[in-house]
Amino acid sequence: MKLALIQMKVSADKDENLARARMLAMQARGADVIMLPEMFVCEYRRSAFLRFAEAEGGTITQALSSIAVDTGAYLIGGSMPERDGNALYNTCFVYDPSGKRTARHRKAHLFDVDIKGGQRYRESDSFSPGCGTTAFDTPFGRFGVCICFDIRFAAFIHEMRDIDFLAVPAAFNMTTGPMHWELLFRARAVDEQIFTFGCAPARDERSSYVSYANSIAVSPWGRVIARAGAEETVLMVDVDPSEVREMRAQIPIGKD
């Protein structure tokens, strides 16, 4: 399986971000699975969430479906501010190569933190929490999907009992990223004996919310098999799904 992690620059212009996502995804043509970062359509701030929020079927999801068709890949569409009635969600839509929506994950654990000497943020001031886990099937195996802060909740990930891969659109910041980004992806990979993939926006030091970037892929053995830096890049990763079966056969911890 060939995976492409699109670590893209995110601007204040939604149309520019959609065009950029398409351009970079087209550069990744040939990948079986393409993944975009959390909030790839807008800046990570409340005013942008409210301004650019859309219901499913709007400009953003139409663009994602089209990218899936044009690349011939499964597209894990990062995340976007999704409006549903009076509620707003941080949502990841997934499309198969025919452009059909095959999964939707609404971020279940909202990023409400106040770190002494570091980051303070309340995502719940903008979003409602989603409910439950999300997974979808591909010819390569079964993917679980969660968003950023969700990965910290080991029991939540463990509920996805039959997955082979965990896809995590995310935007860790410059406080938690250096300390916990790699640690969490390696921990969940070893916990569940799966591949874990994290896709983040490129770093922009001028932004009000600075992404740690460092998009990452980790094997079931806990090995980092690919990692980006801070810059915009298309990180291509060759993945051997048989490693999941081999790991579980050699270290049979089961899935209680």
C-alpha angles and dihedrals in degrees: 000000000000115000127191121200110198107210096185137175112252119210134186090260116087095198091050090051092050090050091048092049090052093047093050093043090053088053086057094054108142092047115118093213127027123191132195127200131258113283093004091163101056147013116282097254135105096245091055093047091054095043098049102033114130138179120242108281094042130115096288099050091042088055092049092051090049093050090052091053095045094048095039089226140118103261120210096196102212105230138297138184102269119197117208112173107305093340129091122205136187096233139183117204120196125202131192122225091271090059094252117142106244102172143011124195122189111200106258101192113051121213103249108155140146109190115188108246091001143055125357117185138149112200089175088070086072109023141048116225121254122229130236139354127300131214139162137188129241132173087260098054141286122312127207117203129205134153127241108284090035090075091068091067105081095183090053091053090045089061087071089078101169104042127122097190135032117208116198122183101198146163109200113183132232092268102050098026100070091044105040114011100090092030093058096046091049092045095051090045092055094039093055100024091236141119113265123203126190122190119189137174117263114264119268112183090194094060123102087233112040115206118220087216109189096137107204147196122200129187126227087260090062094253119144102233097177136008135174128213126226099290131090109274146147104237110204116200130187109214127191107204091195088075088076092058092042093051093049092047093050097042105027103190093150127216108268 
